[in-house]
């Protein structure tokens, strides 16, 4: 793979598996054709026309020969899409592997890299240019290279299927580490709308790979949830009963406690049904194994989350609220008990600033959280702070009272501007905001980006969780 591989860093936690000398050879080949690659290292973002011609260069030939002396070899570099005509003269009995992702995701990764990495500072990159680079890379492969060599095309998502790992072993003649692929490392988020011509080129790649998104991937749009539901008849009965119970509560505005005493609920202080449905949709979409909620109240938001876990056929929920008995008269616990889903739920009867550090000390890892306790800025911030330390990559945090509380919006603004979170676009989101953890941003000890809102009008007192 090379003699001096680049080390792993926060944007590629398992490493790049690229060698600086191979990158340098390829950049020297590209510049020999008069192509401006910018500064050293930026060549993977260059734009090389389809009619490029490279002059013979004896020094480059010797460098290539020295590298391929050590067989077997496996070289990785996106610049190969441009430079293979030069390398082909020296390669025998070589297989070529093209692994690709949705162009929207790849472009999102390119833009993020340009934003954060010092060696790319000063390089002007936007959606249009990034899609142009993506297009040229794969046009070179599809229009030229695949006709002259043995190529295998694989979509990123196919790397999690046994048959495709078997295929890799067959073409490479070497065992594949099947524990290496990790879905949690697929962190890039789409940032740009994909043009029609780019989408058509992507469809052709998918055709070569025998890949169908409809069969393999879930939609990123909240509300379009795949029907993979429960694992058995009992779960289906519980799911139907749970939704019936939830609809009845919202229709009548009341629920029984554990002693069968009827209580009128203050639905204005609860999540609205449409907001709860968004929680359910997000749980269905992201398939979390462990979820956490600060603020339990009358249990309605908790019930939406539990219904999502039940439909997924897996997962456990932890809700945190010290006032369940003193303020809420145990009605939240009763709602969950009466729904039949209490086995999926753990209630911690302590303030979140105590409960969350306890969970962190227990090394709990989560994939989904709902912050709906106090509306005081410092309380919201502390909830987020500890949740972030437990939240796995691609995990989701949902903030309630986002529209109505300047304190909540200010906390969210800090997270968006200083950390690696991307806001999830949710039509008709109501009073909530959902953020997805897409990057472990490296921050120097003195890092700070100003945050805050011009609209800081107070809308009410906070309630502590």
C-alpha positions in Angstrom: 0.0 0.0 0.0 3.0 2.2 0.3 5.9 2.7 2.7 4.6 5.7 4.6 0.8 5.8 4.9 -0.9 8.9 6.1 -2.0 8.6 9.8 -5.6 8.5 10.8 -7.2 11.8 11.9 -10.6 13.0 13.0 -12.0 13.1 9.5 -10.9 9.5 8.8 -10.6 7.6 12.0 -9.3 4.3 10.5 -6.8 6.0 8.2 -6.6 7.0 4.6 -4.4 4.0 3.3 -2.7 6.4 0.9 1.0 7.0 0.6 2.5 10.5 0.0 4.9 9.2 -2.7 2.0 7.7 -4.7 0.0 10.9 -4.3 3.1 13.0 -5.4 3.7 10.8 -8.4 0.1 11.3 -9.5 0.2 15.0 -9.0 3.5 15.2 -11.0 1.8 13.3 -13.8 -1.2 15.7 -13.8 0.9 18.8 -13.7 3.1 17.4 -16.6 0.0 17.9 -18.8 -0.2 21.6 -17.8 -3.0 21.1 -15.4 -3.0 23.5 -12.4 -3.6 21.5 -9.2 -3.2 24.5 -6.9 -0.9 23.8 -3.9 0.8 20.4 -3.2 -1.8 17.9 -1.9 -4.7 19.6 -3.6 -4.5 17.5 -6.8 -7.4 15.2 -5.8 -9.7 18.2 -6.3 -8.2 19.2 -9.7 -10.2 19.1 -12.9 -8.6 17.1 -15.7 -10.3 17.2 -19.0 -11.3 13.9 -20.8 -8.9 14.6 -23.7 -5.7 15.0 -21.5 -2.5 13.7 -22.9 0.6 13.0 -20.8 4.2 13.3 -22.0 6.7 10.5 -21.4 8.8 11.2 -18.3 11.7 8.8 -17.5 12.0 9.9 -13.8 8.3 9.2 -13.2 8.6 5.8 -14.9 11.5 4.9 -12.5 9.5 6.0 -9.5 6.5 3.9 -10.5 8.7 0.8 -11.2 10.3 1.1 -7.8 6.9 1.1 -6.1 5.5 -1.9 -8.0 8.5 -4.1 -7.4 7.0 -5.0 -4.0 4.3 -7.4 -5.0 1.5 -8.0 -4.2 0.5 -4.3 -3.9 -2.7 -2.4 -3.4 -2.6 1.3 -4.1 -5.3 3.8 -3.3 -5.6 7.4 -4.6 -8.5 9.2 -6.2 -6.0 10.8 -8.6 -5.6 7.4 -10.3 -8.8 8.2 -12.2 -6.7 10.7 -14.1 -3.3 9.1 -14.2 -4.0 5.4 -15.0 -2.9 5.8 -18.7 0.6 6.4 -17.4 0.6 3.6 -14.8 -1.0 1.0 -17.2 2.2 0.6 -19.1 3.8 -1.0 -16.0 0.9 -3.0 -14.6 0.3 -6.7 -15.3 -2.4 -9.0 -13.9 -3.9 -6.1 -12.0 -7.5 -5.7 -10.9 -9.1 -2.3 -10.5 -11.7 -1.4 -7.8 -14.0 1.6 -7.9 -15.9 2.2 -4.7 -18.3 5.1 -4.9 -21.0 6.9 -2.8 -24.0 9.0 -3.6 -22.6 12.2 -5.2 -24.4 14.4 -2.7 -22.7 12.6 0.2 -19.3 12.7 -1.5 -19.6 16.4 -2.3 -20.7 17.1 1.3 -17.5 15.4 2.4 -15.4 17.4 0.0 -16.8 20.7 1.2 -16.3 19.7 4.8 -12.7 18.8 4.2 -12.0 22.1 2.4 -13.6 23.9 5.3 -11.5 22.3 8.1 -8.1 21.2 6.7 -5.3 23.7 6.6 -3.7 22.3 3.4 -6.9 23.1 1.5 -7.3 26.7 2.8 -7.5 29.2 0.0 -8.9 26.6 -2.4 -12.2 27.9 -3.6 -14.7 25.1 -3.4 -18.5 25.2 -3.8 -21.2 22.8 -4.8 -20.9 23.5 -8.5 -17.1 22.9 -8.6 -17.3 19.9 -6.3 -19.8 18.2 -8.6 -17.6 19.0 -11.6 -14.7 17.3 -9.9 -16.9 14.3 -9.0 -18.1 14.1 -12.6 -14.7 14.2 -14.2 -13.3 11.5 -11.9 -16.0 9.0 -12.8 -16.3 10.0 -16.5 -12.6 9.1 -16.9 -13.3 5.7 -15.4 -16.6 5.0 -17.2 -15.7 6.4 -20.6 -12.1 5.1 -20.8 -10.5 3.0 -18.1 -13.2 0.4 -17.7 -12.7 -0.6 -21.4 -9.1 -1.5 -20.9 -8.8 -3.2 -17.6 -10.7 -5.6 -15.3 -12.9 -3.4 -13.1 -15.1 -4.1 -10.1 -17.6 -1.4 -9.1 -19.0 -1.4 -5.6 -21.3 1.1 -3.8 -20.2 2.0 -0.3 -23.3 0.4 1.1 -22.5 -2.9 -0.6 -19.4 -3.2 1.6 -21.7 -4.4 4.4 -23.0 -7.4 2.5 -21.2 -10.7 2.8 -21.5 -11.6 -0.9 -19.6 -8.4 -1.9 -16.8 -9.1 0.7 -16.6 -12.6 -0.8 -16.2 -10.9 -4.2 -13.3 -8.8 -2.9 -11.6 -11.9 -1.6 -12.0 -13.6 -5.0 -10.6 -10.8 -7.1 -7.7 -9.9 -4.7 -6.8 -13.5 -3.7 -6.4 -12.5 -0.1 -8.6 -12.6 3.0 -10.7 -9.6 3.8 -11.1 -8.3 7.4 -14.8 -8.4 7.7 -14.8 -6.5 11.0 -13.3 -3.4 9.3 -16.4 -1.9 7.6 -18.2 0.3 10.1 -21.4 2.1 9.3 -20.9 4.6 12.1 -18.0 6.1 10.1 -20.3 7.1 7.2 -20.6 10.7 8.6 -20.8 13.0 5.6 -24.1 14.8 5.1 -25.6 16.0 1.8 -25.3 19.8 1.4 -26.1 20.4 -2.2 -28.9 19.4 -4.6 -27.6 16.9 -7.2 -27.9 18.1 -10.8 -29.7 15.8 -13.3 -26.5 15.0 -15.3 -24.7 14.0 -12.1 -27.6 11.9 -11.0 -27.6 10.1 -14.4 -23.9 9.4 -14.1 -24.4 8.0 -10.6 -27.2 5.8 -11.9 -24.8 4.3 -14.4 -22.3 3.6 -11.6 -25.0 1.9 -9.6 -25.9 -0.2 -12.7 -22.3 -1.4 -13.0 -22.3 -2.3 -9.4 -25.7 -4.0 -9.4 -26.8 -1.7 -6.7 -30.3 -0.5 -6.0 -30.8 2.2 -3.4 -34.4 1.3 -2.9 -33.4 -2.1 -1.6 -30.5 -1.1 0.4 -30.8 2.3 1.9 -33.4 4.2 3.9 -34.7 7.6 2.8 -33.1 10.5 4.7 -36.5 12.3 4.7 -38.3 12.2 8.0 -41.7 10.6 7.6 -40.7 8.2 4.8 -40.1 5.3 7.2 -39.4 1.8 5.8 -41.9 -0.9 6.8 -39.5 -3.2 8.7 -41.5 -3.2 11.9 -41.8 -5.6 14.7 -40.2 -9.0 15.1 -43.4 -10.9 15.9 -47.1 -11.1 16.5 -47.0 -9.9 20.1 -45.0 -6.8 19.1 -47.5 -6.1 16.4 -50.4 -6.3 18.9 -48.5 -4.0 21.3 -47.8 -1.5 18.5 -51.4 -1.3 17.5 -52.6 -1.0 21.1 -49.9 1.7 21.8 -51.0 3.9 18.9 -54.6 3.4 19.9 -53.8 4.5 23.5 -51.8 7.5 22.4 -54.5 8.7 20.0 -57.1 8.3 22.7 -55.0 10.5 25.1 -54.6 13.3 22.6 -58.3 13.1 21.6 -59.6 13.2 25.2 -56.8 15.1 26.9 -56.8 12.8 29.9 -55.3 9.6 31.2 -55.5 7.3 34.3 -52.8 7.0 36.9 -51.7 3.6 38.3 -54.6 3.7 40.8 -57.1 4.2 37.9 -57.7 7.8 38.9 -58.4 9.9 35.9 -56.2 13.0 35.3 -56.8 15.9 32.9 -53.5 16.5 31.1 -52.0 19.8 30.2 -51.4 19.0 26.6 -50.1 22.6 25.9 -47.0 21.8 28.0 -46.5 18.5 26.2 -45.1 17.7 22.7 -47.8 18.2 20.2 -48.9 15.1 18.3 -47.1 16.2 15.1 -43.9 16.8 17.0 -44.2 13.4 18.7 -44.7 11.8 15.3 -41.4 13.4 14.2 -39.7 11.7 17.2 -41.2 8.4 16.1 -40.1 8.9 12.5 -36.5 9.8 13.6 -36.3 6.7 15.8 -37.5 4.6 12.9 -35.2 6.2 10.4 -31.9 6.1 12.5 -32.6 2.7 14.3 -31.0 3.6 17.6 -30.1 0.9 20.2 -30.1 3.3 23.1 -32.0 6.5 23.5 -32.1 9.2 26.3 -34.6 11.8 27.2 -34.3 14.7 29.7 -37.8 15.6 30.9 -40.4 12.9 31.4 -43.6 14.9 32.4 -46.8 13.1 31.3 -44.8 10.6 29.3 -46.2 11.3 25.9 -42.9 12.1 24.2 -41.5 9.0 25.8 -44.3 6.9 24.4 -43.6 8.1 20.9 -40.0 7.1 21.2 -40.9 3.7 22.7 -43.3 3.0 19.9 -40.5 3.7 17.4 -38.2 1.3 19.3 -40.9 -1.3 19.4 -41.5 -0.9 15.6 -37.7 -1.3 15.0 -37.8 -4.5 17.0 -34.9 -3.4 19.2 -33.7 -0.6 21.6 -34.0 0.7 25.1 -34.9 4.2 26.4 -33.8 6.1 29.5 -35.9 9.1 30.7 -34.6 11.5 33.3 -36.9 13.5 35.5 -36.7 14.2 39.3 -40.3 15.6 39.4 -42.3 12.7 38.2 -44.0 12.1 41.5 -43.8 15.6 43.1 -44.9 17.6 40.2 -46.5 15.2 37.7 -48.2 12.9 40.2 -46.7 9.8 38.5 -48.8 10.2 35.5 -45.9 9.7 33.1 -45.0 6.4 34.7 -48.7 5.4 34.5 -49.0 6.3 30.8 -45.9 4.1 30.0 -47.2 1.3 32.3 -50.7 1.4 30.8 -49.2 1.3 27.2 -47.6 -2.0 28.0 -44.1 -0.7 27.0 -42.5 -0.2 30.4 -40.0 -3.0 29.8 -38.4 -0.8 27.1 -38.1 2.2 29.5 -35.8 3.1 32.4 -36.7 6.1 34.6 -33.9 7.9 36.5 -35.5 9.9 39.3 -32.7 12.5 39.6 -31.8 15.9 38.0 -30.2 15.5 34.6 -27.0 17.2 35.8 -26.6 14.2 38.1 -28.1 11.4 36.0 -26.2 12.2 32.7 -22.7 12.1 34.3 -23.7 8.8 36.0 -24.6 7.4 32.6 -21.3 8.7 31.1 -19.4 7.1 34.0 -21.2 3.8 33.2 -19.8 4.2 29.6 -23.3 4.2 28.1 -23.4 5.0 24.4 -26.5 6.3 22.7 -27.7 7.1 19.2 -30.7 9.3 19.9 -31.5 11.9 22.6 -34.5 14.3 23.3 -33.8 17.4 25.4 -37.0 18.6 26.9 -36.3 19.5 30.5 -35.5 23.0 31.8 -35.6 25.9 29.3 -32.8 27.7 31.1 -29.8 28.2 28.8 -27.3 26.7 31.2 -29.5 23.6 31.9 -30.0 23.0 28.1 -26.3 23.4 27.5 -25.3 21.0 30.3 -27.8 18.4 29.0 -26.3 18.7 25.5 -22.7 18.6 26.9 -23.0 15.3 28.6 -25.3 13.8 25.9 -22.7 14.8 23.2 -20.0 12.8 25.0 -22.2 9.6 24.9 -23.6 10.2 21.4 -22.2 7.9 18.7 -21.3 9.3 15.2 -24.4 9.9 13.1 -26.5 10.0 16.3 -29.3 12.5 16.6 -30.2 15.1 19.3 -33.6 16.7 19.2 -34.3 19.9 21.1 -37.8 20.8 22.2 -39.1 24.4 22.7 -36.7 25.6 19.9 -39.1 28.0 18.4 -40.5 29.4 21.6 -37.4 29.7 23.8 -34.5 32.0 22.9 -32.4 30.1 25.5 -32.8 26.8 23.7 -32.1 28.5 20.3 -29.0 30.1 21.7 -27.7 26.7 23.0 -28.4 25.1 19.6 -26.6 28.0 17.9 -23.5 27.3 19.9 -23.6 23.6 18.9 -24.1 24.3 15.2 -21.3 26.9 15.0 -18.7 25.2 17.1 -19.2 21.4 16.8 -19.7 18.9 14.0 -23.4 18.9 13.9 -25.7 19.3 10.9 -29.4 20.3 11.2 -31.9 17.8 9.8 -34.4 19.3 7.5 -37.8 18.4 8.9 -40.9 19.9 7.2 -43.4 21.2 9.7 -41.1 20.5 12.6 -43.2 22.6 15.0 -41.3 23.6 18.2 -38.4 21.2 17.7 -34.9 21.2 16.1 -33.0 18.0 15.3 -29.2 17.9 14.9 -27.2 15.0 13.5 -23.6 14.4 14.7 -21.6 14.2 11.4 -18.1 14.9 12.5 -15.7 14.8 15.5 -14.4 18.3 15.0 -10.9 18.8 16.2 -10.7 22.0 18.2 -7.5 23.6 19.5 -7.6 24.6 23.2 -8.3 28.2 22.3 -11.0 27.5 19.7 -14.2 29.6 19.9 -16.7 30.8 17.3 -19.1 33.5 18.5 -22.7 32.4 18.8 -26.0 33.8 20.0 -29.2 35.3 18.7 -30.5 38.8 18.1 -33.9 37.7 19.1 -33.6 37.1 22.9 -37.1 38.1 24.0 -38.0 36.0 27.1 -41.0 33.8 26.6 -41.3 32.2 30.1 -39.7 30.7 33.0 -37.8 27.4 32.8 -38.7 24.1 34.4 -35.9 22.0 35.9 -35.4 18.3 35.0 
